[in-house]
Amino acid sequence: MDKCRLFSANEKLVIRRKMEIIEDLNHFKNDGLILTIGFFDGVHAGHRYLINQMNEIAKRKNLKSAILTFWPHPRLVLDEDYKPRLLNNIEEKQALLANLPLDYCIRIPFTKDLSNYFASDFMREILKEKLNVKYLLIGYDHRFGKNREEGFDDYCNYGKELGIKVSQSEPYMEDGYTISSSFIRNLLNVGDVRLASKYLGYNFRIKGTVVEGYKLGRKLGYPTANIHLVYDKKCVPNVGVYAVKVKLDDSVHEGMLYIGNRPTIANGDDPSIEVNLFDFDRDIYGKNIEVVFIDRIRKQEKFPDTESLKKQIGKDKEQTKKVLLSYGI
């Protein structure tokens, strides 16, 4: 009997090859695909493990490998209470996927019409008829189809009817944790950028434009560049002080970044993102910068007065320099 298989973990990836982006499903021709489906937010270690499994099967079955992914995030389209902040915008995600050993990245817009497809119809009309999928590898916790009502056993049954082999990957685990996009978001939500970066496989980062701020940092002797995020749905680490690297034009600078709402100096409740660049004195208003997070220095605190705050910022700077030095960055 042809049974669905369950794959175990293997971290190694095959040699990279150039990935082709497919957006026109009606004119896409191929000799047979192995495919996996997902949003792939973060393109983290768990995603790379899944793609590795797919490549192993592709070699054995002489198939091309492909992922089917969506934009925007389904929860941002559907009327649901939970709308996650994302680890990547679409350009960041695409750049990360391009570095993986895939033949094709198939991108389709996520719409309410698409969400109304039952799994059986999706497999027949999209996977079978448009994409010529021969083998479907399902992530350990992935569900697709209307209201996510059906699961892996249903996909196996539909696959047998359509001539699509269906298998499921085991979760990727590291340090006793199941690595997923939501797990990494949770790490960022408590400010643990170091662990988040470890499981992402790269340092978490944000991009933004330098805008006018309250100039309070300058009054304290630590001028800061206030950052307006390029992508407003981007996940941002919890409030606090962070050791960072900042990419500006063609140069990279060390700095300490503050996320918070200035509890010591009453100046409104809106949180800000501002970075103090070390040994730097240039007007960069309007410039686009990229902030690469290294580690958290401390949480947000309220101090009795501005002098106490100024002393703490001095300590933060020294600690930040030590952290950056210890990371060898």
C-alpha positions as CSV (number, residue, x, y, z in Angstrom):
1,M,0.0,0.0,0.0
2,D,1.3,3.5,-0.9
3,K,1.5,5.2,2.5
4,C,2.2,8.8,3.3
5,R,5.8,9.2,4.6
6,L,7.0,11.2,7.6
7,F,10.5,12.7,7.2
8,S,13.0,13.3,10.0
9,A,15.3,16.3,10.4
10,N,18.4,16.9,8.3
11,E,19.9,20.4,8.4
12,K,22.2,20.2,5.3
13,L,21.2,22.0,2.1
14,V,22.2,21.1,-1.4
15,I,24.3,23.4,-3.6
16,R,22.5,26.6,-4.6
17,R,21.0,27.1,-8.0
18,K,19.3,30.1,-9.6
19,M,15.6,30.3,-8.5
20,E,13.0,31.4,-11.1
21,I,10.0,33.5,-9.9
22,I,6.7,32.4,-11.3
23,E,3.6,34.6,-11.1
24,D,1.7,33.7,-14.3
25,L,0.3,30.2,-13.5
26,N,-1.6,29.9,-16.8
27,H,1.6,29.8,-18.9
28,F,3.9,28.0,-16.6
29,K,5.2,24.7,-18.2
30,N,7.3,22.1,-16.5
31,D,7.9,18.3,-16.5
32,G,6.8,17.8,-12.9
33,L,7.2,19.5,-9.6
34,I,7.7,18.6,-5.9
35,L,6.2,21.5,-4.1
36,T,5.6,22.8,-0.6
37,I,3.1,25.5,0.4
38,G,3.5,28.3,3.0
39,F,3.9,32.0,3.8
40,F,7.6,31.5,4.8
41,D,7.7,34.6,7.1
42,G,11.3,35.0,8.2
43,V,12.7,32.2,5.9
44,H,14.1,30.8,9.1
45,A,15.9,27.5,10.0
46,G,12.7,25.5,10.0
47,H,11.9,26.7,6.5
48,R,15.4,25.8,5.3
49,Y,15.0,22.3,6.8
50,L,11.7,21.8,5.0
51,I,13.3,22.9,1.7
52,N,16.2,20.6,2.3
53,Q,13.8,17.6,2.7
54,M,12.1,18.7,-0.6
55,N,15.4,18.7,-2.4
56,E,16.3,15.2,-1.2
57,I,13.0,13.9,-2.7
58,A,13.5,16.0,-5.9
59,K,16.8,14.3,-6.5
60,R,15.4,10.8,-6.0
61,K,12.3,11.5,-8.1
62,N,14.0,13.6,-10.8
63,L,11.6,16.5,-10.1
64,K,12.1,20.2,-10.0
65,S,11.6,21.8,-6.6
66,A,9.2,24.7,-5.9
67,I,7.5,26.6,-3.1
68,L,4.1,28.1,-3.4
69,T,3.8,31.3,-1.3
70,F,1.5,34.2,-0.9
71,W,1.4,37.9,-0.3
72,P,0.0,39.5,1.8
73,H,-0.3,37.4,4.9
74,P,-3.6,35.5,5.0
75,R,-4.5,36.9,8.4
76,L,-4.0,40.5,7.1
77,V,-6.7,39.8,4.4
78,L,-9.2,37.8,6.4
79,D,-11.4,39.4,9.1
80,E,-9.6,37.9,12.0
81,D,-8.7,39.5,15.4
82,Y,-5.0,38.4,15.3
83,K,-3.0,40.2,12.6
84,P,0.7,39.4,13.1
85,R,3.5,41.8,12.7
86,L,5.8,40.2,10.0
87,L,9.5,39.3,10.2
88,N,10.0,40.3,6.5
89,N,8.4,42.5,3.9
90,I,8.0,41.0,0.5
91,E,11.3,42.3,-0.8
92,E,13.2,40.9,2.1
93,K,11.5,37.6,1.9
94,Q,12.2,37.3,-1.8
95,A,15.9,38.0,-1.3
96,L,16.2,35.4,1.4
97,L,14.3,32.8,-0.7
98,A,16.6,33.5,-3.7
99,N,19.6,32.3,-1.6
100,L,18.0,28.9,-1.1
101,P,18.4,25.8,-3.4
102,L,15.0,26.1,-5.2
103,D,14.1,25.8,-8.9
104,Y,10.9,27.9,-8.6
105,C,9.2,30.3,-6.3
106,I,5.6,30.5,-7.3
107,R,3.9,33.6,-5.9
108,I,0.2,34.2,-5.9
109,P,-1.8,37.0,-4.2
110,F,-3.8,35.9,-1.2
111,T,-7.4,37.1,-1.6
112,K,-10.7,36.3,0.0
113,D,-11.7,34.4,-3.2
114,L,-8.6,32.2,-2.8
115,S,-9.4,31.6,0.9
116,N,-12.8,30.0,-0.2
117,Y,-11.1,27.2,-2.1
118,F,-11.6,23.8,-0.5
119,A,-8.4,21.8,-0.2
120,S,-9.6,19.3,-2.8
121,D,-10.4,22.0,-5.4
122,F,-7.1,23.8,-4.7
123,M,-5.2,20.6,-5.2
124,R,-7.0,19.8,-8.4
125,E,-7.3,23.3,-10.1
126,I,-4.1,24.8,-8.9
127,L,-1.6,22.1,-8.0
128,K,-2.6,19.5,-10.6
129,E,-3.9,21.4,-13.6
130,K,-1.9,24.6,-13.5
131,L,1.4,23.6,-11.8
132,N,1.8,19.9,-12.7
133,V,2.6,18.9,-9.1
134,K,3.7,15.3,-8.7
135,Y,4.7,15.4,-5.1
136,L,3.4,17.6,-2.3
137,L,5.4,18.0,0.9
138,I,3.4,19.4,3.7
139,G,5.0,21.3,6.7
140,Y,4.3,19.7,10.1
141,D,1.7,22.2,11.1
142,H,0.5,23.5,7.8
143,R,-3.1,23.5,6.7
144,F,-4.7,24.9,3.6
145,G,-8.2,25.1,2.2
146,K,-11.3,26.9,3.3
147,N,-11.3,27.7,7.0
148,R,-8.3,25.3,7.3
149,E,-10.9,22.6,8.1
150,E,-9.0,19.7,6.5
151,G,-5.7,18.2,7.5
152,F,-2.9,15.9,6.3
153,D,-5.0,12.7,6.0
154,D,-7.4,14.6,3.8
155,Y,-4.6,15.8,1.6
156,C,-3.3,12.3,1.2
157,N,-6.7,11.1,0.1
158,Y,-7.1,13.9,-2.4
159,G,-3.6,13.3,-3.7
160,K,-4.3,9.6,-4.4
161,E,-7.3,10.6,-6.5
162,L,-5.2,13.2,-8.4
163,G,-1.9,11.2,-8.8
164,I,-0.1,13.5,-6.4
165,K,2.1,11.9,-3.8
166,V,1.7,13.6,-0.4
167,S,4.2,13.5,2.5
168,Q,4.6,15.4,5.7
169,S,7.7,16.9,7.3
170,E,8.5,16.6,11.0
171,P,9.0,19.9,12.9
172,Y,12.5,21.3,12.9
173,M,13.8,21.5,16.5
174,E,16.8,23.2,18.0
175,D,17.8,23.5,21.7
176,G,14.5,21.7,22.5
177,Y,12.4,24.4,20.7
178,T,10.2,23.9,17.6
179,I,11.4,26.6,15.3
180,S,8.5,28.5,13.7
181,S,7.7,32.1,12.6
182,S,5.5,32.6,15.6
183,F,8.2,31.3,18.0
184,I,10.6,33.9,16.6
185,R,8.1,36.7,16.8
186,N,7.6,35.7,20.5
187,L,11.3,36.0,21.0
188,L,11.3,39.5,19.5
189,N,8.3,40.4,21.6
190,V,10.3,39.9,24.8
191,G,13.4,41.6,23.3
192,D,15.6,38.5,22.8
193,V,17.0,39.5,19.4
194,R,20.1,37.3,19.9
195,L,18.1,34.1,20.1
196,A,15.7,35.3,17.4
197,S,18.7,35.9,15.1
198,K,20.1,32.5,15.9
199,Y,17.0,30.7,14.8
200,L,16.4,32.9,11.8
201,G,19.9,32.1,10.6
202,Y,20.7,35.8,10.2
203,N,20.6,39.0,12.3
204,F,17.1,40.4,12.5
205,R,16.8,43.9,11.0
206,I,14.5,46.8,10.2
207,K,14.6,49.4,7.5
208,G,13.4,53.0,7.7
209,T,13.8,56.6,6.8
210,V,15.5,59.1,9.2
211,V,12.9,61.7,10.2
212,E,12.7,64.7,12.5
213,G,12.3,63.9,16.2
214,Y,12.1,65.8,19.5
215,K,15.9,66.2,19.6
216,L,16.0,65.1,23.3
217,G,19.0,62.9,22.7
218,R,21.0,65.8,21.5
219,K,20.2,67.7,24.7
220,L,21.5,64.8,26.7
221,G,24.7,64.6,24.7
222,Y,23.7,61.6,22.6
223,P,22.0,62.7,19.4
224,T,19.8,60.2,17.8
225,A,18.3,59.5,14.4
226,N,14.6,58.8,14.6
227,I,13.5,56.0,12.3
228,H,10.2,55.8,10.4
229,L,9.7,52.2,9.3
230,V,9.6,51.6,5.6
231,Y,7.1,48.7,6.2
232,D,4.6,49.6,8.9
233,K,3.6,45.9,9.5
234,K,7.1,44.9,10.4
235,C,7.7,43.2,13.7
236,V,9.7,45.4,16.1
237,P,11.5,44.1,19.2
238,N,10.2,44.9,22.6
239,V,11.0,48.3,24.2
240,G,14.6,48.7,25.4
241,V,18.1,49.5,24.4
242,Y,19.9,47.4,21.8
243,A,23.4,47.0,20.4
244,V,23.1,47.5,16.6
245,K,25.0,47.9,13.4
246,V,23.6,50.5,11.0
247,K,24.0,50.4,7.2
248,L,23.9,53.9,5.7
249,D,24.7,54.4,2.0
250,D,27.8,52.3,1.5
251,S,29.1,52.4,5.0
252,V,28.3,50.5,8.3
253,H,28.3,52.1,11.7
254,E,28.1,50.9,15.3
255,G,25.4,52.3,17.5
256,M,22.9,51.8,20.3
257,L,19.2,51.9,19.5
258,Y,16.3,52.8,21.7
259,I,12.7,51.6,21.3
260,G,10.2,53.1,23.7
261,N,8.1,56.0,24.8
262,R,10.5,58.1,27.0
263,P,9.1,57.4,30.4
264,T,11.6,59.7,32.2
265,I,10.7,62.8,30.0
266,A,7.0,63.2,29.5
267,N,6.7,63.8,25.8
268,G,3.7,61.9,24.6
269,D,2.9,58.2,24.7
270,D,3.8,57.3,21.1
271,P,6.8,54.9,21.0
272,S,9.8,55.9,18.9
273,I,12.7,54.1,17.3
274,E,15.9,56.1,17.5
275,V,19.5,55.2,17.1
276,N,22.7,56.9,18.4
277,L,25.6,56.3,16.0
278,F,29.0,56.2,17.6
279,D,31.7,58.6,16.3
280,F,29.3,60.1,13.8
281,D,28.3,63.7,13.1
282,R,26.4,64.1,9.8
283,D,23.0,65.3,8.8
284,I,21.1,62.3,7.6
285,Y,17.5,63.5,7.6
286,G,15.6,61.8,4.8
287,K,18.2,59.0,4.4
288,N,17.3,55.4,4.2
289,I,19.0,53.2,6.8
290,E,19.0,49.5,7.8
291,V,19.4,48.6,11.4
292,V,20.9,45.1,12.2
293,F,20.2,43.9,15.8
294,I,23.0,42.3,17.7
295,D,21.8,42.0,21.3
296,R,19.6,43.7,23.9
297,I,21.4,45.8,26.5
298,R,18.6,46.5,28.9
299,K,14.8,47.0,29.1
300,Q,13.1,50.3,29.2
301,E,13.3,52.1,32.5
302,K,12.1,55.3,34.2
303,F,14.7,57.3,36.0
304,P,14.2,59.9,38.7
305,D,15.6,62.8,36.6
306,T,17.4,63.6,33.3
307,E,20.9,63.5,35.0
308,S,20.3,59.9,36.1
309,L,19.1,59.1,32.6
310,K,22.2,60.7,31.1
311,K,24.5,58.6,33.3
312,Q,22.7,55.4,32.3
313,I,23.0,56.2,28.6
314,G,26.7,56.5,29.1
315,K,26.8,53.1,30.7
316,D,24.6,51.8,27.9
317,K,27.1,53.0,25.4
318,E,30.1,51.3,27.1
319,Q,28.1,48.1,27.4
320,T,27.1,48.3,23.8
321,K,30.7,48.7,22.7
322,K,31.7,45.6,24.7
323,V,28.8,43.6,23.2
324,L,29.8,44.5,19.7
325,L,33.4,43.8,20.4
326,S,32.6,40.4,21.9
327,Y,30.5,39.4,18.8
328,G,33.5,40.3,16.6
329,I,31.3,42.5,14.4
